[in-house]
């Protein structure tokens, strides 16, 4: 992951003790994060049964990776997903014939588990990312999520992913700034990307680091 390289370069003092991967799929990102941050507690969330089984198999019983068959959103509810095992396109559509899943709020989960801070929250939920963010509203407004990654749309023809501007409009007023854009996809025009935002506290901490570390993004 290029993000890991950039975190180490631009944010050398950033702790990575608690990591959430929402929409972990079969565990590719989880394994990259585990390799980079050996002491981190990683929570990997995947609601699709067959995909969840592959995720558990991939992490191989690592005691510092907790796999949970859960979906997240802005309200606690039962919704339906268009889903198939192992697919990266599984998403909440609420179609009558979809897979029923129980959706949880991130704030509630963190409160129940006694999690005070999430150092890196990665969200990849095929168009549901903003609602997942809104479920972490209290954590975000308190600055208790340091780094946030979402999948977002860059083209007006992209009807699946939430537009990038919607994330800026939601996150900037509560103290989050764009760090970088990754994995831009689409040809010849950009269609989607992963956008990484950082809290105001992370920005302030980074500015106190040596100028060489600052230069890569500030």
C-alpha positions in Angstrom: 0.0 0.0 0.0 1.4 3.4 -1.0 -0.5 4.8 2.0 1.7 3.0 4.4 4.8 4.4 2.8 3.4 7.9 2.9 2.2 7.6 6.5 5.8 6.7 7.5 7.3 9.5 5.5 4.9 12.4 6.2 3.5 11.3 9.6 6.5 9.7 11.3 5.1 10.2 14.8 1.7 8.8 14.0 0.7 5.8 16.2 -0.9 2.8 14.7 -2.3 1.0 17.7 -5.9 0.5 16.6 -7.0 0.0 12.9 -10.4 -0.6 11.5 -11.0 -2.1 8.0 -14.7 -1.8 7.1 -15.4 -3.8 4.0 -12.3 -6.0 4.5 -13.4 -8.4 1.8 -10.9 -11.4 1.7 -8.2 -9.6 3.7 -5.7 -8.1 1.2 -5.5 -4.8 2.9 -5.6 -6.3 6.4 -2.5 -8.4 5.6 -0.6 -5.4 4.3 -1.5 -3.5 7.4 -0.4 -6.4 9.6 2.9 -6.6 7.8 3.5 -2.9 8.3 2.2 -2.5 11.9 3.1 -5.7 13.8 1.8 -4.5 17.1 -1.5 -3.0 16.0 -4.9 -4.4 16.9 -6.8 -4.7 13.6 -10.5 -5.1 13.4 -11.6 -6.5 10.1 -15.3 -6.2 9.3 -17.0 -8.1 6.5 -20.8 -8.9 6.4 -20.9 -11.4 3.5 -20.8 -14.9 4.9 -18.7 -16.6 2.2 -16.3 -13.7 1.9 -16.0 -13.6 5.7 -14.9 -17.2 5.7 -12.2 -16.4 3.2 -11.1 -13.4 5.3 -10.8 -15.6 8.4 -8.8 -18.2 6.4 -6.5 -15.5 5.1 -5.5 -14.0 8.4 -4.7 -17.5 9.8 -5.9 -17.0 13.4 -3.6 -14.0 14.0 -4.5 -13.0 17.6 -4.1 -9.3 16.8 -6.6 -9.4 14.0 -10.2 -9.6 15.1 -12.6 -10.6 12.2 -16.2 -9.6 12.7 -19.1 -10.3 10.4 -20.7 -6.9 10.6 -21.9 -4.0 8.4 -21.8 -0.3 9.3 -23.9 2.7 8.5 -25.5 5.9 9.9 -28.3 4.1 11.7 -28.8 0.8 13.4 -31.1 -1.2 11.0 -31.6 -4.3 9.1 -30.9 -3.8 5.4 -30.2 -6.0 2.4 -27.1 -6.4 0.3 -26.4 -7.4 -3.3 -23.7 -9.9 -2.4 -21.7 -12.9 -3.6 -18.8 -14.7 -1.8 -15.4 -13.2 -2.6 -16.8 -10.4 -4.8 -15.4 -6.9 -4.4 -18.7 -5.5 -5.7 -21.0 -6.5 -2.8 -23.0 -3.5 -1.6 -26.0 -2.5 0.3 -29.0 -1.9 -2.1 -31.9 -2.9 0.1 -33.4 -4.9 -2.7 -36.1 -7.4 -1.5 -34.1 -10.4 -2.7 -30.8 -9.4 -1.2 -28.8 -10.8 1.7 -30.2 -9.4 5.0 -27.5 -7.8 7.2 -27.7 -5.9 10.5 -26.2 -2.5 10.2 -24.4 -0.9 13.2 -23.2 2.6 14.0 -19.4 3.0 14.5 -19.9 5.2 17.5 -22.0 2.5 19.2 -19.5 -0.2 18.4 -16.6 1.8 19.8 -18.6 2.7 22.9 -19.5 -0.9 23.6 -16.0 -2.1 23.1 -14.3 0.7 25.1 -12.4 1.9 22.0 -11.4 5.5 22.7 -9.4 6.2 19.5 -9.0 4.7 16.0 -5.7 5.5 14.4 -6.7 4.5 10.9 -10.2 3.9 9.7 -10.4 2.4 6.2 -13.8 2.2 4.5 -14.6 0.4 1.3 -18.3 -0.3 1.1 -19.2 0.3 -2.6 -21.2 3.5 -2.3 -22.1 3.3 1.3 -19.0 5.0 2.6 -20.5 8.4 3.6 -23.2 6.7 5.6 -20.5 4.7 7.4 -18.6 7.9 8.2 -21.8 9.4 9.6 -22.2 6.5 11.9 -18.8 7.6 13.4 -20.0 11.2 13.8 -19.2 11.6 17.5 -15.7 10.0 17.1 -15.0 12.2 14.1 -16.2 15.4 15.7 -14.1 14.7 18.8 -11.0 14.1 16.6 -10.8 10.5 17.9 -10.2 9.1 14.4 -6.7 10.1 13.3 -6.7 9.0 9.6 -9.7 8.1 7.5 -9.8 6.5 4.0 -12.9 6.3 1.9 -13.7 5.2 -1.7 -15.2 8.1 -3.6 -16.4 9.1 -7.0 -14.5 11.5 -9.3 -16.8 11.6 -12.3 -20.4 12.8 -12.6 -21.2 9.7 -14.6 -20.2 7.5 -11.6 -23.6 6.8 -9.9 -22.2 4.2 -7.5 -19.7 6.0 -5.4 -20.4 9.1 -3.3 -18.8 12.2 -5.0 -15.5 13.5 -3.6 -17.0 16.9 -2.9 -19.6 15.3 -0.5 -16.8 14.0 1.7 -15.0 17.3 1.7 -18.3 19.1 2.6 -18.9 16.6 5.5 -15.3 16.3 6.8 -13.7 19.7 6.5 -16.1 21.5 8.9 -15.3 19.0 11.6 -11.6 19.3 11.3 -10.4 16.9 8.6 -8.2 17.8 5.7 -7.3 15.9 2.5 -4.0 14.0 2.8 -3.7 12.3 -0.5 -5.6 10.5 -3.2 -4.7 6.9 -4.1 -5.7 4.1 -6.6 -7.3 6.5 -9.0 -9.3 4.4 -11.6 -11.0 5.1 -14.8 -9.9 5.8 -18.4 -9.7 8.2 -20.1 -11.4 10.2 -17.3 -10.9 9.5 -13.6 -13.9 7.6 -12.2 -13.1 6.8 -8.6 -10.3 6.8 -6.1 -9.4 6.2 -2.4 -9.2 9.5 -0.6 -7.4 9.8 2.7 -8.2 12.5 5.2 -6.4 13.4 8.4 -7.6 15.1 11.6 -6.5 18.6 12.6 -4.5 17.1 15.5 -2.5 14.9 13.0 -1.9 18.0 10.8 -0.6 20.0 13.8 1.6 17.1 14.9 3.1 16.7 11.4 3.9 20.4 11.2 6.1 19.9 14.4 8.1 17.3 12.6 11.4 18.0 10.7 10.7 19.8 7.4 11.9 16.8 5.3 8.9 14.8 6.6 6.6 17.7 6.0 7.6 18.2 2.4 5.8 15.2 1.0 2.4 16.5 1.6 2.1 19.9 3.4 
